[in-house]
Amino acid sequence: MRNSQETTLLFLAVAVVLFFFSLTLLPAVELYCRFQRPAVFLLVLQIVLFGIRIHVPRMLTDRALVIATFVFIILGVIFNIVLLVTVRGKC
């Protein structure tokens, strides 16, 4: 990437997409068992994205974009954890 703002926008876009995928995995209770594997996959992807985002330099980035990226990653992780905890008792 040319500059750090482009990198930050890329991370934000990936975080938002993964967040919405996580959000769509919260269906009716009878479908929880079917979505257990995708939830684990998304959780791993979001944790990897979080780890990469922490190690990318933030020298010239817009602070709001960095915060938005972290917010969407954390919300996606929370949705996946809620799904996996709920699945544990149902399947």
HTML snippet that shows the backbone in 3Dmol.js (N, CA, C, O; Angstrom):
<script src="https://3Dmol.org/build/3Dmol-min.js"></script>
<div id="view" style="width:600px;height:400px;position:relative"></div>
<script>
const pdb = `
ATOM      1  N   MET A   1       0.836  -1.184   0.000  1.00  0.00           N
ATOM      2  CA  MET A   1       0.000   0.000   0.000  1.00  0.00           C
ATOM      3  C   MET A   1       0.882   1.248   0.000  1.00  0.00           C
ATOM      4  O   MET A   1       1.988   1.254   0.540  1.00  0.00           O
ATOM      5  N   ARG A   2       0.370   2.278  -0.606  1.00  0.00           N
ATOM      6  CA  ARG A   2       1.153   3.510  -0.717  1.00  0.00           C
ATOM      7  C   ARG A   2       1.277   4.240   0.607  1.00  0.00           C
ATOM      8  O   ARG A   2       2.373   4.635   1.005  1.00  0.00           O
ATOM      9  N   ASN A   3       0.167   4.419   1.284  1.00  0.00           N
ATOM     10  CA  ASN A   3       0.243   5.130   2.549  1.00  0.00           C
ATOM     11  C   ASN A   3      -0.583   4.404   3.595  1.00  0.00           C
ATOM     12  O   ASN A   3      -1.321   3.467   3.293  1.00  0.00           O
ATOM     13  N   SER A   4      -0.443   4.846   4.796  1.00  0.00           N
ATOM     14  CA  SER A   4      -1.092   4.150   5.893  1.00  0.00           C
ATOM     15  C   SER A   4      -2.605   4.381   5.923  1.00  0.00           C
ATOM     16  O   SER A   4      -3.329   3.570   6.501  1.00  0.00           O
ATOM     17  N   GLN A   5      -3.101   5.462   5.319  1.00  0.00           N
ATOM     18  CA  GLN A   5      -4.543   5.684   5.297  1.00  0.00           C
ATOM     19  C   GLN A   5      -5.227   4.653   4.399  1.00  0.00           C
ATOM     20  O   GLN A   5      -6.312   4.174   4.727  1.00  0.00           O
ATOM     21  N   GLU A   6      -4.608   4.310   3.279  1.00  0.00           N
ATOM     22  CA  GLU A   6      -5.159   3.265   2.420  1.00  0.00           C
ATOM     23  C   GLU A   6      -5.173   1.930   3.139  1.00  0.00           C
ATOM     24  O   GLU A   6      -6.134   1.169   3.023  1.00  0.00           O
ATOM     25  N   THR A   7      -4.113   1.641   3.882  1.00  0.00           N
ATOM     26  CA  THR A   7      -4.047   0.401   4.655  1.00  0.00           C
ATOM     27  C   THR A   7      -5.143   0.372   5.706  1.00  0.00           C
ATOM     28  O   THR A   7      -5.795  -0.655   5.896  1.00  0.00           O
ATOM     29  N   THR A   8      -5.347   1.483   6.386  1.00  0.00           N
ATOM     30  CA  THR A   8      -6.384   1.561   7.403  1.00  0.00           C
ATOM     31  C   THR A   8      -7.768   1.382   6.796  1.00  0.00           C
ATOM     32  O   THR A   8      -8.607   0.690   7.373  1.00  0.00           O
ATOM     33  N   LEU A   9      -8.018   1.987   5.652  1.00  0.00           N
ATOM     34  CA  LEU A   9      -9.306   1.808   4.975  1.00  0.00           C
ATOM     35  C   LEU A   9      -9.516   0.360   4.547  1.00  0.00           C
ATOM     36  O   LEU A   9     -10.636  -0.148   4.608  1.00  0.00           O
ATOM     37  N   LEU A  10      -8.454  -0.303   4.118  1.00  0.00           N
ATOM     38  CA  LEU A  10      -8.559  -1.709   3.753  1.00  0.00           C
ATOM     39  C   LEU A  10      -8.922  -2.556   4.964  1.00  0.00           C
ATOM     40  O   LEU A  10      -9.802  -3.412   4.877  1.00  0.00           O
ATOM     41  N   PHE A  11      -8.255  -2.328   6.095  1.00  0.00           N
ATOM     42  CA  PHE A  11      -8.569  -3.059   7.314  1.00  0.00           C
ATOM     43  C   PHE A  11     -10.001  -2.777   7.769  1.00  0.00           C
ATOM     44  O   PHE A  11     -10.698  -3.688   8.215  1.00  0.00           O
ATOM     45  N   LEU A  12     -10.442  -1.529   7.659  1.00  0.00           N
ATOM     46  CA  LEU A  12     -11.813  -1.183   8.040  1.00  0.00           C
ATOM     47  C   LEU A  12     -12.809  -1.903   7.151  1.00  0.00           C
ATOM     48  O   LEU A  12     -13.811  -2.419   7.646  1.00  0.00           O
ATOM     49  N   ALA A  13     -12.558  -1.948   5.858  1.00  0.00           N
ATOM     50  CA  ALA A  13     -13.471  -2.632   4.945  1.00  0.00           C
ATOM     51  C   ALA A  13     -13.562  -4.117   5.262  1.00  0.00           C
ATOM     52  O   ALA A  13     -14.655  -4.683   5.278  1.00  0.00           O
ATOM     53  N   VAL A  14     -12.430  -4.746   5.512  1.00  0.00           N
ATOM     54  CA  VAL A  14     -12.442  -6.173   5.858  1.00  0.00           C
ATOM     55  C   VAL A  14     -13.160  -6.397   7.187  1.00  0.00           C
ATOM     56  O   VAL A  14     -13.927  -7.350   7.320  1.00  0.00           O
ATOM     57  N   ALA A  15     -12.923  -5.534   8.162  1.00  0.00           N
ATOM     58  CA  ALA A  15     -13.571  -5.663   9.461  1.00  0.00           C
ATOM     59  C   ALA A  15     -15.088  -5.519   9.343  1.00  0.00           C
ATOM     60  O   ALA A  15     -15.831  -6.256   9.990  1.00  0.00           O
ATOM     61  N   VAL A  16     -15.545  -4.585   8.531  1.00  0.00           N
ATOM     62  CA  VAL A  16     -16.990  -4.374   8.350  1.00  0.00           C
ATOM     63  C   VAL A  16     -17.622  -5.580   7.657  1.00  0.00           C
ATOM     64  O   VAL A  16     -18.702  -6.024   8.047  1.00  0.00           O
ATOM     65  N   VAL A  17     -16.963  -6.106   6.642  1.00  0.00           N
ATOM     66  CA  VAL A  17     -17.497  -7.281   5.938  1.00  0.00           C
ATOM     67  C   VAL A  17     -17.578  -8.473   6.886  1.00  0.00           C
ATOM     68  O   VAL A  17     -18.600  -9.158   6.926  1.00  0.00           O
ATOM     69  N   LEU A  18     -16.521  -8.729   7.648  1.00  0.00           N
ATOM     70  CA  LEU A  18     -16.551  -9.839   8.598  1.00  0.00           C
ATOM     71  C   LEU A  18     -17.594  -9.619   9.683  1.00  0.00           C
ATOM     72  O   LEU A  18     -18.221 -10.575  10.140  1.00  0.00           O
ATOM     73  N   PHE A  19     -17.790  -8.365  10.103  1.00  0.00           N
ATOM     74  CA  PHE A  19     -18.818  -8.052  11.097  1.00  0.00           C
ATOM     75  C   PHE A  19     -20.205  -8.408  10.570  1.00  0.00           C
ATOM     76  O   PHE A  19     -20.998  -9.021  11.284  1.00  0.00           O
ATOM     77  N   PHE A  20     -20.503  -8.032   9.337  1.00  0.00           N
ATOM     78  CA  PHE A  20     -21.823  -8.331   8.795  1.00  0.00           C
ATOM     79  C   PHE A  20     -22.012  -9.826   8.550  1.00  0.00           C
ATOM     80  O   PHE A  20     -23.122 -10.337   8.698  1.00  0.00           O
ATOM     81  N   PHE A  21     -20.952 -10.532   8.181  1.00  0.00           N
ATOM     82  CA  PHE A  21     -21.054 -11.988   8.097  1.00  0.00           C
ATOM     83  C   PHE A  21     -21.368 -12.575   9.468  1.00  0.00           C
ATOM     84  O   PHE A  21     -22.189 -13.485   9.581  1.00  0.00           O
ATOM     85  N   SER A  22     -20.719 -12.059  10.509  1.00  0.00           N
ATOM     86  CA  SER A  22     -20.987 -12.528  11.866  1.00  0.00           C
ATOM     87  C   SER A  22     -22.422 -12.224  12.271  1.00  0.00           C
ATOM     88  O   SER A  22     -23.082 -13.042  12.911  1.00  0.00           O
ATOM     89  N   LEU A  23     -22.894 -11.060  11.899  1.00  0.00           N
ATOM     90  CA  LEU A  23     -24.256 -10.664  12.238  1.00  0.00           C
ATOM     91  C   LEU A  23     -25.281 -11.570  11.566  1.00  0.00           C
ATOM     92  O   LEU A  23     -26.316 -11.876  12.159  1.00  0.00           O
ATOM     93  N   THR A  24     -25.009 -11.998  10.350  1.00  0.00           N
ATOM     94  CA  THR A  24     -25.955 -12.870   9.650  1.00  0.00           C
ATOM     95  C   THR A  24     -25.967 -14.277  10.213  1.00  0.00           C
ATOM     96  O   THR A  24     -26.877 -15.048   9.911  1.00  0.00           O
ATOM     97  N   LEU A  25     -24.982 -14.633  11.022  1.00  0.00           N
ATOM     98  CA  LEU A  25     -24.949 -15.963  11.619  1.00  0.00           C
ATOM     99  C   LEU A  25     -25.799 -16.064  12.874  1.00  0.00           C
ATOM    100  O   LEU A  25     -25.853 -17.129  13.488  1.00  0.00           O
ATOM    101  N   LEU A  26     -26.459 -14.997  13.268  1.00  0.00           N
ATOM    102  CA  LEU A  26     -27.327 -15.046  14.447  1.00  0.00           C
ATOM    103  C   LEU A  26     -28.771 -15.288  14.015  1.00  0.00           C
ATOM    104  O   LEU A  26     -29.592 -14.372  14.069  1.00  0.00           O
ATOM    105  N   PRO A  27     -29.086 -16.494  13.592  1.00  0.00           N
ATOM    106  CA  PRO A  27     -30.427 -16.806  13.093  1.00  0.00           C
ATOM    107  C   PRO A  27     -31.343 -17.305  14.206  1.00  0.00           C
ATOM    108  O   PRO A  27     -31.079 -17.124  15.395  1.00  0.00           O
ATOM    109  N   ALA A  28     -32.415 -17.932  13.778  1.00  0.00           N
ATOM    110  CA  ALA A  28     -33.321 -18.565  14.731  1.00  0.00           C
ATOM    111  C   ALA A  28     -32.591 -19.718  15.434  1.00  0.00           C
ATOM    112  O   ALA A  28     -31.614 -20.251  14.909  1.00  0.00           O
ATOM    113  N   VAL A  29     -33.058 -20.087  16.589  1.00  0.00           N
ATOM    114  CA  VAL A  29     -32.377 -21.068  17.436  1.00  0.00           C
ATOM    115  C   VAL A  29     -32.192 -22.418  16.736  1.00  0.00           C
ATOM    116  O   VAL A  29     -31.173 -23.075  16.946  1.00  0.00           O
ATOM    117  N   GLU A  30     -33.130 -22.836  15.930  1.00  0.00           N
ATOM    118  CA  GLU A  30     -33.036 -24.155  15.318  1.00  0.00           C
ATOM    119  C   GLU A  30     -31.917 -24.260  14.279  1.00  0.00           C
ATOM    120  O   GLU A  30     -31.575 -25.369  13.866  1.00  0.00           O
ATOM    121  N   LEU A  31     -31.347 -23.152  13.852  1.00  0.00           N
ATOM    122  CA  LEU A  31     -30.271 -23.180  12.864  1.00  0.00           C
ATOM    123  C   LEU A  31     -28.885 -23.027  13.483  1.00  0.00           C
ATOM    124  O   LEU A  31     -27.892 -23.024  12.756  1.00  0.00           O
ATOM    125  N   TYR A  32     -28.792 -22.900  14.801  1.00  0.00           N
ATOM    126  CA  TYR A  32     -27.494 -22.662  15.425  1.00  0.00           C
ATOM    127  C   TYR A  32     -26.482 -23.757  15.121  1.00  0.00           C
ATOM    128  O   TYR A  32     -25.321 -23.456  14.846  1.00  0.00           O
ATOM    129  N   CYS A  33     -26.892 -25.009  15.164  1.00  0.00           N
ATOM    130  CA  CYS A  33     -25.945 -26.105  14.953  1.00  0.00           C
ATOM    131  C   CYS A  33     -25.337 -26.059  13.556  1.00  0.00           C
ATOM    132  O   CYS A  33     -24.175 -26.425  13.374  1.00  0.00           O
ATOM    133  N   ARG A  34     -26.093 -25.624  12.591  1.00  0.00           N
ATOM    134  CA  ARG A  34     -25.604 -25.548  11.217  1.00  0.00           C
ATOM    135  C   ARG A  34     -24.533 -24.465  11.060  1.00  0.00           C
ATOM    136  O   ARG A  34     -23.654 -24.605  10.210  1.00  0.00           O
ATOM    137  N   PHE A  35     -24.579 -23.406  11.840  1.00  0.00           N
ATOM    138  CA  PHE A  35     -23.664 -22.272  11.682  1.00  0.00           C
ATOM    139  C   PHE A  35     -22.484 -22.304  12.642  1.00  0.00           C
ATOM    140  O   PHE A  35     -21.762 -21.315  12.766  1.00  0.00           O
ATOM    141  N   GLN A  36     -22.283 -23.404  13.309  1.00  0.00           N
ATOM    142  CA  GLN A  36     -21.186 -23.479  14.272  1.00  0.00           C
ATOM    143  C   GLN A  36     -19.823 -23.408  13.577  1.00  0.00           C
ATOM    144  O   GLN A  36     -18.950 -22.666  14.026  1.00  0.00           O
ATOM    145  N   ARG A  37     -19.627 -24.146  12.517  1.00  0.00           N
ATOM    146  CA  ARG A  37     -18.339 -24.154  11.814  1.00  0.00           C
ATOM    147  C   ARG A  37     -18.018 -22.798  11.175  1.00  0.00           C
ATOM    148  O   ARG A  37     -16.893 -22.320  11.319  1.00  0.00           O
ATOM    149  N   PRO A  38     -18.975 -22.154  10.466  1.00  0.00           N
ATOM    150  CA  PRO A  38     -18.662 -20.812   9.929  1.00  0.00           C
ATOM    151  C   PRO A  38     -18.367 -19.785  11.025  1.00  0.00           C
ATOM    152  O   PRO A  38     -17.553 -18.884  10.824  1.00  0.00           O
ATOM    153  N   ALA A  39     -19.020 -19.916  12.175  1.00  0.00           N
ATOM    154  CA  ALA A  39     -18.761 -18.978  13.265  1.00  0.00           C
ATOM    155  C   ALA A  39     -17.341 -19.129  13.786  1.00  0.00           C
ATOM    156  O   ALA A  39     -16.682 -18.134  14.086  1.00  0.00           O
ATOM    157  N   VAL A  40     -16.868 -20.351  13.895  1.00  0.00           N
ATOM    158  CA  VAL A  40     -15.485 -20.576  14.336  1.00  0.00           C
ATOM    159  C   VAL A  40     -14.512 -20.008  13.299  1.00  0.00           C
ATOM    160  O   VAL A  40     -13.519 -19.373  13.655  1.00  0.00           O
ATOM    161  N   PHE A  41     -14.801 -20.239  12.020  1.00  0.00           N
ATOM    162  CA  PHE A  41     -13.948 -19.718  10.949  1.00  0.00           C
ATOM    163  C   PHE A  41     -13.899 -18.188  10.980  1.00  0.00           C
ATOM    164  O   PHE A  41     -12.820 -17.603  10.884  1.00  0.00           O
ATOM    165  N   LEU A  42     -15.054 -17.540  11.113  1.00  0.00           N
ATOM    166  CA  LEU A  42     -15.083 -16.073  11.174  1.00  0.00           C
ATOM    167  C   LEU A  42     -14.382 -15.550  12.420  1.00  0.00           C
ATOM    168  O   LEU A  42     -13.705 -14.523  12.369  1.00  0.00           O
ATOM    169  N   LEU A  43     -14.542 -16.248  13.534  1.00  0.00           N
ATOM    170  CA  LEU A  43     -13.880 -15.840  14.771  1.00  0.00           C
ATOM    171  C   LEU A  43     -12.364 -15.869  14.602  1.00  0.00           C
ATOM    172  O   LEU A  43     -11.672 -14.945  15.030  1.00  0.00           O
ATOM    173  N   VAL A  44     -11.852 -16.921  13.983  1.00  0.00           N
ATOM    174  CA  VAL A  44     -10.412 -17.024  13.740  1.00  0.00           C
ATOM    175  C   VAL A  44      -9.956 -15.909  12.797  1.00  0.00           C
ATOM    176  O   VAL A  44      -8.930 -15.275  13.042  1.00  0.00           O
ATOM    177  N   LEU A  45     -10.713 -15.662  11.715  1.00  0.00           N
ATOM    178  CA  LEU A  45     -10.359 -14.582  10.792  1.00  0.00           C
ATOM    179  C   LEU A  45     -10.324 -13.222  11.487  1.00  0.00           C
ATOM    180  O   LEU A  45      -9.416 -12.424  11.255  1.00  0.00           O
ATOM    181  N   GLN A  46     -11.309 -12.965  12.336  1.00  0.00           N
ATOM    182  CA  GLN A  46     -11.359 -11.673  13.018  1.00  0.00           C
ATOM    183  C   GLN A  46     -10.224 -11.521  14.017  1.00  0.00           C
ATOM    184  O   GLN A  46      -9.685 -10.426  14.178  1.00  0.00           O
ATOM    185  N   ILE A  47      -9.858 -12.591  14.681  1.00  0.00           N
ATOM    186  CA  ILE A  47      -8.732 -12.523  15.624  1.00  0.00           C
ATOM    187  C   ILE A  47      -7.426 -12.292  14.868  1.00  0.00           C
ATOM    188  O   ILE A  47      -6.573 -11.525  15.314  1.00  0.00           O
ATOM    189  N   VAL A  48      -7.272 -12.959  13.718  1.00  0.00           N
ATOM    190  CA  VAL A  48      -6.078 -12.739  12.893  1.00  0.00           C
ATOM    191  C   VAL A  48      -6.038 -11.288  12.398  1.00  0.00           C
ATOM    192  O   VAL A  48      -4.991 -10.644  12.449  1.00  0.00           O
ATOM    193  N   LEU A  49      -7.172 -10.780  11.922  1.00  0.00           N
ATOM    194  CA  LEU A  49      -7.237  -9.389  11.467  1.00  0.00           C
ATOM    195  C   LEU A  49      -6.890  -8.431  12.604  1.00  0.00           C
ATOM    196  O   LEU A  49      -6.185  -7.445  12.388  1.00  0.00           O
ATOM    197  N   PHE A  50      -7.373  -8.710  13.801  1.00  0.00           N
ATOM    198  CA  PHE A  50      -7.073  -7.883  14.963  1.00  0.00           C
ATOM    199  C   PHE A  50      -5.567  -7.898  15.246  1.00  0.00           C
ATOM    200  O   PHE A  50      -4.969  -6.855  15.510  1.00  0.00           O
ATOM    201  N   GLY A  51      -4.963  -9.083  15.191  1.00  0.00           N
ATOM    202  CA  GLY A  51      -3.529  -9.188  15.430  1.00  0.00           C
ATOM    203  C   GLY A  51      -2.710  -8.444  14.389  1.00  0.00           C
ATOM    204  O   GLY A  51      -1.733  -7.772  14.719  1.00  0.00           O
ATOM    205  N   ILE A  52      -3.115  -8.569  13.122  1.00  0.00           N
ATOM    206  CA  ILE A  52      -2.405  -7.854  12.049  1.00  0.00           C
ATOM    207  C   ILE A  52      -2.575  -6.349  12.214  1.00  0.00           C
ATOM    208  O   ILE A  52      -1.618  -5.592  12.045  1.00  0.00           O
ATOM    209  N   ARG A  53      -3.777  -5.917  12.540  1.00  0.00           N
ATOM    210  CA  ARG A  53      -4.051  -4.483  12.688  1.00  0.00           C
ATOM    211  C   ARG A  53      -3.226  -3.871  13.811  1.00  0.00           C
ATOM    212  O   ARG A  53      -2.805  -2.718  13.713  1.00  0.00           O
ATOM    213  N   ILE A  54      -2.995  -4.616  14.855  1.00  0.00           N
ATOM    214  CA  ILE A  54      -2.199  -4.107  15.972  1.00  0.00           C
ATOM    215  C   ILE A  54      -0.749  -3.887  15.540  1.00  0.00           C
ATOM    216  O   ILE A  54      -0.101  -2.940  15.986  1.00  0.00           O
ATOM    217  N   HIS A  55      -0.242  -4.766  14.668  1.00  0.00           N
ATOM    218  CA  HIS A  55       1.163  -4.690  14.282  1.00  0.00           C
ATOM    219  C   HIS A  55       1.442  -3.768  13.101  1.00  0.00           C
ATOM    220  O   HIS A  55       2.605  -3.492  12.808  1.00  0.00           O
ATOM    221  N   VAL A  56       0.414  -3.285  12.419  1.00  0.00           N
ATOM    222  CA  VAL A  56       0.613  -2.357  11.305  1.00  0.00           C
ATOM    223  C   VAL A  56       0.825  -0.957  11.887  1.00  0.00           C
ATOM    224  O   VAL A  56       0.065  -0.529  12.755  1.00  0.00           O
ATOM    225  N   PRO A  57       1.834  -0.252  11.424  1.00  0.00           N
ATOM    226  CA  PRO A  57       2.100   1.090  11.963  1.00  0.00           C
ATOM    227  C   PRO A  57       0.934   2.047  11.713  1.00  0.00           C
ATOM    228  O   PRO A  57       0.280   2.002  10.671  1.00  0.00           O
ATOM    229  N   ARG A  58       0.696   2.903  12.688  1.00  0.00           N
ATOM    230  CA  ARG A  58      -0.425   3.851  12.614  1.00  0.00           C
ATOM    231  C   ARG A  58       0.060   5.299  12.569  1.00  0.00           C
ATOM    232  O   ARG A  58      -0.641   6.192  13.046  1.00  0.00           O
ATOM    233  N   MET A  59       1.202   5.541  12.024  1.00  0.00           N
ATOM    234  CA  MET A  59       1.800   6.876  12.098  1.00  0.00           C
ATOM    235  C   MET A  59       0.945   7.952  11.444  1.00  0.00           C
ATOM    236  O   MET A  59       0.655   8.971  12.071  1.00  0.00           O
ATOM    237  N   LEU A  60       0.539   7.747  10.203  1.00  0.00           N
ATOM    238  CA  LEU A  60      -0.166   8.798   9.477  1.00  0.00           C
ATOM    239  C   LEU A  60      -1.651   8.498   9.272  1.00  0.00           C
ATOM    240  O   LEU A  60      -2.305   9.134   8.446  1.00  0.00           O
ATOM    241  N   THR A  61      -2.171   7.550  10.008  1.00  0.00           N
ATOM    242  CA  THR A  61      -3.561   7.159   9.786  1.00  0.00           C
ATOM    243  C   THR A  61      -4.519   8.082  10.520  1.00  0.00           C
ATOM    244  O   THR A  61      -4.159   8.772  11.473  1.00  0.00           O
ATOM    245  N   ASP A  62      -5.735   8.064  10.041  1.00  0.00           N
ATOM    246  CA  ASP A  62      -6.798   8.821  10.690  1.00  0.00           C
ATOM    247  C   ASP A  62      -7.259   8.034  11.913  1.00  0.00           C
ATOM    248  O   ASP A  62      -7.627   6.865  11.797  1.00  0.00           O
ATOM    249  N   ARG A  63      -7.242   8.653  13.055  1.00  0.00           N
ATOM    250  CA  ARG A  63      -7.570   7.977  14.322  1.00  0.00           C
ATOM    251  C   ARG A  63      -8.985   7.402  14.305  1.00  0.00           C
ATOM    252  O   ARG A  63      -9.217   6.326  14.855  1.00  0.00           O
ATOM    253  N   ALA A  64      -9.922   8.097  13.689  1.00  0.00           N
ATOM    254  CA  ALA A  64     -11.307   7.620  13.640  1.00  0.00           C
ATOM    255  C   ALA A  64     -11.412   6.314  12.861  1.00  0.00           C
ATOM    256  O   ALA A  64     -12.185   5.432  13.235  1.00  0.00           O
ATOM    257  N   LEU A  65     -10.643   6.178  11.782  1.00  0.00           N
ATOM    258  CA  LEU A  65     -10.664   4.941  11.005  1.00  0.00           C
ATOM    259  C   LEU A  65     -10.101   3.773  11.804  1.00  0.00           C
ATOM    260  O   LEU A  65     -10.621   2.659  11.734  1.00  0.00           O
ATOM    261  N   VAL A  66      -9.055   4.023  12.552  1.00  0.00           N
ATOM    262  CA  VAL A  66      -8.461   2.972  13.384  1.00  0.00           C
ATOM    263  C   VAL A  66      -9.450   2.536  14.454  1.00  0.00           C
ATOM    264  O   VAL A  66      -9.619   1.340  14.693  1.00  0.00           O
ATOM    265  N   ILE A  67     -10.097   3.486  15.093  1.00  0.00           N
ATOM    266  CA  ILE A  67     -11.078   3.162  16.125  1.00  0.00           C
ATOM    267  C   ILE A  67     -12.260   2.396  15.530  1.00  0.00           C
ATOM    268  O   ILE A  67     -12.728   1.423  16.122  1.00  0.00           O
ATOM    269  N   ALA A  68     -12.744   2.826  14.370  1.00  0.00           N
ATOM    270  CA  ALA A  68     -13.855   2.130  13.719  1.00  0.00           C
ATOM    271  C   ALA A  68     -13.474   0.697  13.371  1.00  0.00           C
ATOM    272  O   ALA A  68     -14.293  -0.211  13.510  1.00  0.00           O
ATOM    273  N   THR A  69     -12.246   0.487  12.921  1.00  0.00           N
ATOM    274  CA  THR A  69     -11.785  -0.863  12.609  1.00  0.00           C
ATOM    275  C   THR A  69     -11.824  -1.744  13.847  1.00  0.00           C
ATOM    276  O   THR A  69     -12.328  -2.866  13.801  1.00  0.00           O
ATOM    277  N   PHE A  70     -11.296  -1.240  14.949  1.00  0.00           N
ATOM    278  CA  PHE A  70     -11.301  -2.020  16.183  1.00  0.00           C
ATOM    279  C   PHE A  70     -12.718  -2.285  16.683  1.00  0.00           C
ATOM    280  O   PHE A  70     -13.001  -3.370  17.190  1.00  0.00           O
ATOM    281  N   VAL A  71     -13.597  -1.317  16.547  1.00  0.00           N
ATOM    282  CA  VAL A  71     -14.982  -1.498  16.996  1.00  0.00           C
ATOM    283  C   VAL A  71     -15.662  -2.616  16.210  1.00  0.00           C
ATOM    284  O   VAL A  71     -16.307  -3.481  16.803  1.00  0.00           O
ATOM    285  N   PHE A  72     -15.527  -2.608  14.887  1.00  0.00           N
ATOM    286  CA  PHE A  72     -16.171  -3.644  14.082  1.00  0.00           C
ATOM    287  C   PHE A  72     -15.551  -5.015  14.313  1.00  0.00           C
ATOM    288  O   PHE A  72     -16.260  -6.021  14.299  1.00  0.00           O
ATOM    289  N   ILE A  73     -14.244  -5.072  14.523  1.00  0.00           N
ATOM    290  CA  ILE A  73     -13.616  -6.358  14.818  1.00  0.00           C
ATOM    291  C   ILE A  73     -14.128  -6.891  16.149  1.00  0.00           C
ATOM    292  O   ILE A  73     -14.488  -8.064  16.248  1.00  0.00           O
ATOM    293  N   ILE A  74     -14.164  -6.056  17.157  1.00  0.00           N
ATOM    294  CA  ILE A  74     -14.594  -6.495  18.478  1.00  0.00           C
ATOM    295  C   ILE A  74     -16.064  -6.898  18.475  1.00  0.00           C
ATOM    296  O   ILE A  74     -16.424  -7.904  19.085  1.00  0.00           O
ATOM    297  N   LEU A  75     -16.920  -6.133  17.801  1.00  0.00           N
ATOM    298  CA  LEU A  75     -18.337  -6.509  17.727  1.00  0.00           C
ATOM    299  C   LEU A  75     -18.522  -7.832  16.987  1.00  0.00           C
ATOM    300  O   LEU A  75     -19.339  -8.656  17.400  1.00  0.00           O
ATOM    301  N   GLY A  76     -17.791  -8.044  15.921  1.00  0.00           N
ATOM    302  CA  GLY A  76     -17.869  -9.313  15.199  1.00  0.00           C
ATOM    303  C   GLY A  76     -17.439 -10.481  16.069  1.00  0.00           C
ATOM    304  O   GLY A  76     -18.073 -11.536  16.051  1.00  0.00           O
ATOM    305  N   VAL A  77     -16.371 -10.303  16.829  1.00  0.00           N
ATOM    306  CA  VAL A  77     -15.900 -11.346  17.737  1.00  0.00           C
ATOM    307  C   VAL A  77     -16.957 -11.631  18.800  1.00  0.00           C
ATOM    308  O   VAL A  77     -17.210 -12.789  19.132  1.00  0.00           O
ATOM    309  N   ILE A  78     -17.566 -10.591  19.327  1.00  0.00           N
ATOM    310  CA  ILE A  78     -18.609 -10.777  20.349  1.00  0.00           C
ATOM    311  C   ILE A  78     -19.794 -11.542  19.784  1.00  0.00           C
ATOM    312  O   ILE A  78     -20.302 -12.453  20.439  1.00  0.00           O
ATOM    313  N   PHE A  79     -20.247 -11.199  18.588  1.00  0.00           N
ATOM    314  CA  PHE A  79     -21.367 -11.920  17.976  1.00  0.00           C
ATOM    315  C   PHE A  79     -21.032 -13.393  17.782  1.00  0.00           C
ATOM    316  O   PHE A  79     -21.872 -14.256  18.040  1.00  0.00           O
ATOM    317  N   ASN A  80     -19.827 -13.690  17.334  1.00  0.00           N
ATOM    318  CA  ASN A  80     -19.441 -15.085  17.133  1.00  0.00           C
ATOM    319  C   ASN A  80     -19.336 -15.841  18.451  1.00  0.00           C
ATOM    320  O   ASN A  80     -19.723 -17.007  18.528  1.00  0.00           O
ATOM    321  N   ILE A  81     -18.826 -15.202  19.467  1.00  0.00           N
ATOM    322  CA  ILE A  81     -18.732 -15.855  20.776  1.00  0.00           C
ATOM    323  C   ILE A  81     -20.125 -16.123  21.336  1.00  0.00           C
ATOM    324  O   ILE A  81     -20.371 -17.191  21.896  1.00  0.00           O
ATOM    325  N   VAL A  82     -21.039 -15.164  21.190  1.00  0.00           N
ATOM    326  CA  VAL A  82     -22.421 -15.382  21.641  1.00  0.00           C
ATOM    327  C   VAL A  82     -23.034 -16.568  20.915  1.00  0.00           C
ATOM    328  O   VAL A  82     -23.687 -17.408  21.534  1.00  0.00           O
ATOM    329  N   LEU A  83     -22.827 -16.640  19.615  1.00  0.00           N
ATOM    330  CA  LEU A  83     -23.349 -17.764  18.837  1.00  0.00           C
ATOM    331  C   LEU A  83     -22.771 -19.085  19.325  1.00  0.00           C
ATOM    332  O   LEU A  83     -23.508 -20.050  19.525  1.00  0.00           O
ATOM    333  N   LEU A  84     -21.462 -19.131  19.517  1.00  0.00           N
ATOM    334  CA  LEU A  84     -20.820 -20.374  19.933  1.00  0.00           C
ATOM    335  C   LEU A  84     -21.209 -20.793  21.351  1.00  0.00           C
ATOM    336  O   LEU A  84     -21.325 -21.987  21.629  1.00  0.00           O
ATOM    337  N   VAL A  85     -21.408 -19.843  22.237  1.00  0.00           N
ATOM    338  CA  VAL A  85     -21.836 -20.167  23.596  1.00  0.00           C
ATOM    339  C   VAL A  85     -23.279 -20.674  23.567  1.00  0.00           C
ATOM    340  O   VAL A  85     -23.611 -21.618  24.285  1.00  0.00           O
ATOM    341  N   THR A  86     -24.127 -20.071  22.763  1.00  0.00           N
ATOM    342  CA  THR A  86     -25.525 -20.505  22.644  1.00  0.00           C
ATOM    343  C   THR A  86     -25.598 -21.891  22.023  1.00  0.00           C
ATOM    344  O   THR A  86     -26.411 -22.714  22.443  1.00  0.00           O
ATOM    345  N   VAL A  87     -24.762 -22.158  21.034  1.00  0.00           N
ATOM    346  CA  VAL A  87     -24.751 -23.457  20.346  1.00  0.00           C
ATOM    347  C   VAL A  87     -24.355 -24.572  21.313  1.00  0.00           C
ATOM    348  O   VAL A  87     -24.862 -25.690  21.219  1.00  0.00           O
ATOM    349  N   ARG A  88     -23.476 -24.276  22.212  1.00  0.00           N
ATOM    350  CA  ARG A  88     -22.970 -25.294  23.122  1.00  0.00           C
ATOM    351  C   ARG A  88     -24.085 -25.989  23.890  1.00  0.00           C
ATOM    352  O   ARG A  88     -24.015 -27.198  24.109  1.00  0.00           O
ATOM    353  N   GLY A  89     -25.088 -25.269  24.293  1.00  0.00           N
ATOM    354  CA  GLY A  89     -26.194 -25.867  25.029  1.00  0.00           C
ATOM    355  C   GLY A  89     -27.257 -26.504  24.156  1.00  0.00           C
ATOM    356  O   GLY A  89     -28.067 -27.291  24.648  1.00  0.00           O
ATOM    357  N   LYS A  90     -27.272 -26.182  22.870  1.00  0.00           N
ATOM    358  CA  LYS A  90     -28.342 -26.654  21.974  1.00  0.00           C
ATOM    359  C   LYS A  90     -27.962 -27.896  21.178  1.00  0.00           C
ATOM    360  O   LYS A  90     -28.833 -28.695  20.834  1.00  0.00           O
ATOM    361  N   CYS A  91     -26.679 -28.071  20.881  1.00  0.00           N
ATOM    362  CA  CYS A  91     -26.271 -29.165  19.977  1.00  0.00           C
ATOM    363  C   CYS A  91     -25.661 -30.324  20.743  1.00  0.00           C
ATOM    364  O   CYS A  91     -25.265 -31.323  20.141  1.00  0.00           O
TER     365      CYS A  91
END
`;
const viewer = $3Dmol.createViewer("view");
viewer.addModel(pdb, "pdb");
viewer.setStyle({}, {cartoon: {color: "spectrum"}});
viewer.zoomTo();
viewer.render();
</script>
